[in-house]
Amino acid sequence: MNLRELLSIPYLLEAEAVETEPGQWRVRLAYPELPACTAEAAVVEEALRELERRRIELIVGLVEEGKQPPIPRQPLAASDPLWAAQDLGLSDRVAALLGDAAGPTNRN
């Protein structure tokens, strides 16, 4: 499986609200099928953005080390991991790796 396919795998998402102090709540999100892939924030959109960034960086890091990330299900055909990486403001190195692995994209 190439990097584009690996980054298109849908993982289970766990979400919970946690009270950090009396009356203070945060959102905690996790992809439990990926090791240590969690994020926490006051706003769900911020937590999801950070979680997606960690998911991409974790998978790219595993591939760079010659390891295979968990593959619990088939990749989504309509996924565009290159767009997601660029939208998340990931480093040029990660975006370049995705671009090389993804091949040409058809964006109009």
C-alpha positions as CSV (number, residue, x, y, z in Angstrom):
1,M,0.0,0.0,0.0
2,N,1.4,3.4,-0.9
3,L,1.4,6.5,1.4
4,R,-1.6,8.0,-0.2
5,E,-3.6,4.9,0.5
6,L,-2.3,4.6,4.0
7,L,-3.4,8.2,4.7
8,S,-6.8,7.5,3.3
9,I,-7.7,4.7,5.8
10,P,-10.6,5.7,8.0
11,Y,-9.9,5.1,11.7
12,L,-12.4,4.9,14.5
13,L,-12.8,8.2,16.3
14,E,-13.5,8.4,20.0
15,A,-14.7,11.6,21.5
16,E,-15.4,12.6,25.1
17,A,-15.9,15.8,27.1
18,V,-13.7,15.9,30.2
19,E,-14.0,18.2,33.2
20,T,-10.5,19.5,33.9
21,E,-11.6,21.7,36.8
22,P,-15.0,22.3,38.3
23,G,-17.0,23.9,35.5
24,Q,-14.1,23.8,33.0
25,W,-14.6,21.3,30.1
26,R,-12.4,20.2,27.2
27,V,-12.9,17.9,24.3
28,R,-10.7,14.9,24.1
29,L,-10.5,13.0,20.8
30,A,-8.5,9.9,19.9
31,Y,-8.0,7.4,17.1
32,P,-7.6,4.3,19.4
33,E,-6.4,2.1,16.5
34,L,-3.3,4.4,16.2
35,P,-0.7,4.4,19.0
36,A,-0.8,7.6,21.1
37,C,-2.9,9.5,18.6
38,T,-5.0,11.8,20.8
39,A,-5.8,15.5,21.0
40,E,-7.5,17.8,23.5
41,A,-8.8,21.3,23.2
42,A,-11.5,23.6,24.5
43,V,-13.2,23.6,21.0
44,V,-14.0,20.4,19.1
45,E,-12.8,21.9,15.8
46,E,-9.4,22.7,17.3
47,A,-9.1,19.2,18.8
48,L,-10.1,17.6,15.5
49,R,-7.5,19.6,13.5
50,E,-4.8,18.7,16.0
51,L,-5.8,15.0,15.9
52,E,-5.7,14.9,12.1
53,R,-2.3,16.6,12.1
54,R,-1.0,13.9,14.6
55,R,-2.6,11.1,12.5
56,I,-0.8,12.2,9.3
57,E,2.5,12.8,11.0
58,L,2.3,9.4,12.8
59,I,1.6,7.5,9.6
60,V,4.3,9.4,7.6
61,G,6.8,8.8,10.4
62,L,6.0,5.0,10.5
63,V,6.4,4.8,6.8
64,E,9.7,6.7,6.9
65,E,10.9,4.1,9.5
66,G,10.0,1.2,7.2
67,K,7.0,0.3,9.5
68,Q,3.5,-0.3,8.5
69,P,0.7,1.6,10.3
70,P,-2.4,-0.3,11.4
71,I,-4.8,-1.1,8.5
72,P,-8.1,-2.0,10.2
73,R,-10.1,-1.3,7.0
74,Q,-9.7,-0.4,3.3
75,P,-8.8,3.2,2.2
76,L,-11.5,5.6,1.2
77,A,-11.4,6.1,-2.6
78,A,-12.6,9.8,-2.4
79,S,-10.0,10.9,0.2
80,D,-7.4,13.5,-0.7
81,P,-4.6,13.3,1.9
82,L,-2.4,15.9,0.0
83,W,-5.1,18.5,0.4
84,A,-5.6,17.6,4.1
85,A,-1.9,17.9,4.8
86,Q,-1.6,21.3,3.1
87,D,-4.8,22.5,4.8
88,L,-3.4,21.5,8.2
89,G,-0.2,23.5,7.6
90,L,2.1,20.5,7.8
91,S,5.7,21.0,7.1
92,D,7.0,21.2,3.5
93,R,8.8,17.8,4.1
94,V,5.5,16.0,4.8
95,A,3.6,17.8,2.0
96,A,6.4,16.8,-0.4
97,L,6.3,13.2,0.7
98,L,2.6,13.2,0.2
99,G,2.9,14.8,-3.2
100,D,5.5,12.2,-4.3
101,A,3.4,9.4,-3.1
102,A,0.0,10.8,-4.2
103,G,0.9,11.4,-7.8
104,P,-0.9,14.1,-9.8
105,T,-4.1,15.5,-8.3
106,N,-7.0,16.7,-10.3
107,R,-8.1,19.9,-8.6
108,N,-10.3,22.3,-10.6
